[in-house]
């Protein structure tokens, strides 16, 4: 069973992704949202923190919580590899997975779309 903060975050995430909450639109105050969802202020803050970590909502000074414009998808195509310092250790690991929950919103793809995660470690 999902926690209350996850349930609230899921509801707000859905409202953002479906356009019910527009880019740069102010969310209701924390007090109003807490009353709407019938939770404590702390639970609501935790739900908003999840959305902030995902880049869907940001805290704007003097405005409260605001829906962030969607993040742009960046794609790097081609390019040769430049010689690097031989002392530099560089590795890339890829994982093929499916877009679920918040990734669908962030990447603007349909449910369970195939995605590839890249992890690059350089030291």
N, C-alpha and C positions, 0 to 999 in steps of 0.2 A: 504494500500500500504506500503510495507516494506521500511524502510529508506535506504539510500545509504550504510551506514556502515553495516547494516544487509545483504544487497545484496552482498557486497564484502566479508563479513565473510562467508556467505553461499557458495559463489563460491570457496573460498580458502578451506573451510571445505570439500566440495565435492572433490576438487582436492587432498586433503590429504587422504580422506577415500577411493578413488578409486585407489590410488597408483601413481597418476601423480606427486605428490610431495612425496618423500621418507623420511623415518626417518633420522634425522640429516642433511637433505638437507637445504641449505641456501635459503631463499626467496630472490627475487630481492630486491634491495634497496628501501627504502620508496619513493624516488623520482621517480624511474622507475615504481613502483606499482601505485603511484598516477597518473602518466601520462597514464598508461595502462587503469586504470579504469575511467580516466577523472574526478578526484575529487581533493579536496584540501588535503594538507598534514595532516591537523587536522582530516578530515573525515577518512583518511586511518589509522591514529594512533588509532582512536576509533574502527575501524574494527579489527585491530590487538590486541587491548586490549580485545575485546570480545573473540578472539581465545586464548589469553594468559590465561584469566580467566577460560576457558574450559580445559586448559592443553594441547591444540593441538600445540601451538607455544610458544617458549620461546625466550627471548632476551638474546643473548650470547655476552658477552663483546668482542669487537673487531671483531665480526662476523656478527652482525645484528640479524635479526630474523631467527630462525631455527625451523624446524619441530621437535617436540618432539617425541621420541619413544612412542608407545601406552602404556597407563597405564594398568597394570596387574589387572585382576579381582581377588579379594580376596573373598574366601568363608570360613565361619566358620561353621564347622559341629560338633554338639554334645557338650559334655562337661557338667559337673555338675556345678551347681551354688554354689559358695562358700558363707558361711555366711558372712554378712557384718555388719558394725556398724548399730545398729537399728536407729540411728539418721539420717542415709543417706536415702534420699528420691530418689527413682529411678522409672522412668516410661518409657515405650516404646509405641509408637504409630505407626501403619503401615497404609499405603495407597497404594491400588492397582491402577495402572495407566498403560498407554501405552508409550513405548519409542518413542519419537518424536525428530526430528531435531538433536540437538547436542548430546542428550543421545544415539542415535543410534551409532554415531561415538565413543563416549567415552566407551560405554559398548560393542561395536562390536556385535550388534544384528540387526536383520532385522526390517524394518519399522513396527511400531505399535506392537512390541513384548510386551507381558505382563511383567511388572516389578513391584517390590514392593519397596516402599520407607520406610526406617526405620528412625524414629526420636527418639533418646534416650535423655532423660533429667535426669540428676542426680544433686542433690544439697543437 
